[in-house]
Amino acid sequence: MVAGNVKITNLLLLGGTAEALHLSAELANFPNLKIINSLAGRTHSPKLSAGEYRIGGFGGIKGLQEYLTKETIHLVIDATHPFAEQMQRNIQTATSLSHIPLLRLGRNHWIETPQDQWLPAENFIQAASILEKLPNKRVFLTIGSQNLSYFRPFSDIFFLVRVIGSPSQAVPLNNYQLIYGRGPFTKQSEKDLLVLHQIDLLISKNSGGAHTYAKIMAAQELHIPVLMISPPIIASANMYQTVTQTHDAVAWLQNQLTKKFSHLI
């Protein structure tokens, strides 16, 4: 894309996370850089930052490749949620096939401390299997709205379900209450919530980051066990770099612009 005699570098930023929002703001004043923020469209009224936006899926790997070509994407930064497994796999394959540099901006996972009472689960199926063997009757379910069906069979359990926006489909639970909220939360507000609803078990994805860690600290102080679901392991034969800090993503971009795209600046 050309603006006068200056060529623009097109960056596709796969987002929907606090990290993507922060990075987009950091890159807002980069010279000759066009940021295209991509959101999955699952969150109503998402927070927006600098650059252009597209919302919705791409249509798999083939659709991604076609989009990368059509929009003349030069660089891709994947800052999607740690549990956005399919998107991460697809963008790895599409960028590899299209020979486009890719960076993964991820998060450090939460680490259990001696004060925590974690019940580890490798996935949602195992989490449901563990829950079946527990005596808990009032559960705070904080896994978003996409995977609630795994807990459909538990009609004798009350689920307090926190989501960011109204679910696009009917909630597949028998005994539940929906509450709405978007992090960051405070430890005190999370403690108050757990006490108010007499919660005796927290079910959480190990999403990492600071925005929602307050619930883990609250559960720890109230001696409430946490059924913790591990993020998917996304193995790839493709060579790409992973960072967990925004400033490292900025440095990667600067390096790419200097070493590989100096003819575009």
N, C-alpha and C positions, 0 to 999 in steps of 0.2 A: 504494500500500500504506500503511495507516494504523496507527500504533502510538500508542494513546491519541488525543490531539488533534494529534499531530505527524505530518506526512506525510513519507514517505521518498522520496528520489531513487534510482532504480534505475540502476546503471551496469553495462553489459556490457563486460567487459574480455577481449578476444580475446588469448590469451597463448600459453604454451608456450615463452617465451623468458626469459632472465635479466632483461631490461628489464621484462617484465610482472610477474615475481616481485618485483622491487624496488619497482615502482610500487604493487602490491597491498599490500605492507607499509607503504609510505608513507601509503596512504589508509586503513589499518585503523582509525584513530581519528577519522576524519572524522565529525562529527555528522550523524545522519539520512541517512547514505549506505549503501545496500546494494550490495555488490560481488558480481557474478556472474562468476566466472572461467570462461572457456570454453577447453577444450583439445581438440586434434584427436584425441587418443587413440592417437597413433602411438608414444609413448614409454612403456615400462613403468616403473612406479613414479616418476611425475613428481614434481618438487619442488612442494610446495603452500604457499600463503601464506594471507593473510587472506581471509575471505568465503566465499561458497558456490561450488560447482563444478558444471559440467556437462561431460561428455566425449563427443566424437563430432561428426559433421557435422550440418548443419541441413537438408539436402535442397535445396540451391541457393538462389537468390534468393527464390523463393516461400516456401520453408520458413523462411528467415531473417525475412522479413516477418511471417509468422504467429507466429514466436517473439517478435519484438519487440513485437507487439501483445498476445499472450497474457500476457507477463511485464511488460507496461507499462514497457518500457525507455525511459528519458528521455535517456540519454547513452551513447555508445559510444566506447571507445578501442581502436583496432586496434594491438596490439603483437605481431603475429604475425611469424614469421621473414621476412627479406627475400625468400626464394624461395617463400613461400606465395602464389603469384600468384593462384590461383583464389579463395582466401578474401578476399584484398584487393579483387579486382574485385567479388565478390558483396556484400561489406559496404558498399562505396561505393554500389552501386546500390540496395540494400535500404534503407539509411538515407536516401538521397535521396528515394526513393519514399515513405518513411514520415515524412519531414520531422523526422528525429532528428539532432541535432548529432553530428558524427564528428570524432575526432582520430586521426591516424596518428602513433604513437610508433615511429620507425624508428631506423636506425643510419647513421653515416657509413661509407662504404665504405673498404676499405683502399686506400692509394695506393702505387704502386710507387716505390721509391727507386732511386738509381743503383747500389746494391749488390745489388739483386734481379735475378733472371733469370726474368722472367715471360714466359710464352707466352699471350697473351690469347685467350680464346674467348668468343663472344657467347652461346653456349648449349651444351647437352650434345651435340647433334649435331655442332657444329663442333669441340668438344673431342675427340670420338672420331675425327673426320677428321684433326685435327692429330696425335693419338697414332699414327695409322696410319703417318705419315711419319717418326716418331722412332725412334731405335735403342734406346730404353730397354727394359729387361727386368724391372726390379723397381720397382713403382709403389706408392706410398702413396696410397690412394684414400680421401679424406675428404669424401664428398658425401652421407652418410646412406645409407639403404637403399632409398629410393624410386626412384632413377634409375640403379641399377647395370646394368640391362639394356642401356644404351647401349654398355657395354664387353664385352658377351658375346662378340663375334667374336674377341677377342684371346686365343686359346688359348696363344700362346707367351709371354705376359707373366704374371709373378707379381704378384698384387694383394694388398697388405696392406690390409684393409678395416676401418676403425674405425667402430663404431656405438655408440649409447648402450645399446640393449637388443636382445634377440634379434629378428631380422627376422620379420615375420609370414608371409612366404613364403620358399620356397627361394631361395637366393642364385643369381642367373643368371650365374654366372661359372664358367670351367673350371678355373682355377688360382689359388686364393686362400687366405688365412688371415684369419679373423675375430678382431678384438680388440675389447674393450669399454672404453669410457671416456667420462666426462662432464667437460667443462671446468669451471673453468679449468685449463689445463696450464701447466707451467713450460718455459722454453726449454731447460733442461738435460735434462729428462725427454724432450722431443721430439727433441733431438739424440741422446740415447742410443738412442731407438727407431729413428731413421733409420739410425744406424750398425749397430745390432744386426741389422737386417733387410737391410742393404746396399742401401738404397733409392737409386735414381738419378733418380727423378722423383716430384714431389708433384702430385697433382691435387686442387684445392680449389675450392669455391664462394667467391666474394668476399662473405662473409657480414657482414663488418665486425665491430666490437666488439672487446673485449679478451679474451673467454673462450677463443678458439681461435687468437689471433694468434701464440702462441708457436711454432707449427709453421712459420709463415712466417719468423720470425726464425731458427729453427733451420736451415731450408733455406738461408737467405741465408748464414749463417756456414759451412755445409758446402759451399757453392757448388753446391747442387742446384737445378735449374730447377723452376719452378712453372707448371703448366698451370692458369691462373686463369680460372674461369668467371664471367662478369659476371652480376649479378642481373637479373631481367627488368625491363624498363621498363613500368611500369603507368600508362598515360595515362588520364585521366578528365576528363570535362567538368564533373563535380560540384565544387563549391567546398568544400574542407575544408582544415584546417590540418595541417601536418606539423612535428613537432619531433623532436629526437634526444637530448634530455636529460630525465631523470625530473622534475627540478624545473620544467621548462617544461610538462610534462603536468599537474603538480599546479596550476600557475598557471592553465592553461587550464580545468581543472575548477572552480577557485575562481571564475573569471570567469563561467563558465556558470551556476554556482549563484547568483551574485550578480545577474547581469543578466537571465537568462532564467527562472530557477527560484526566485526569491525568494519566490514565493507558496507554494512547497512546503516551505520551511524553517521 
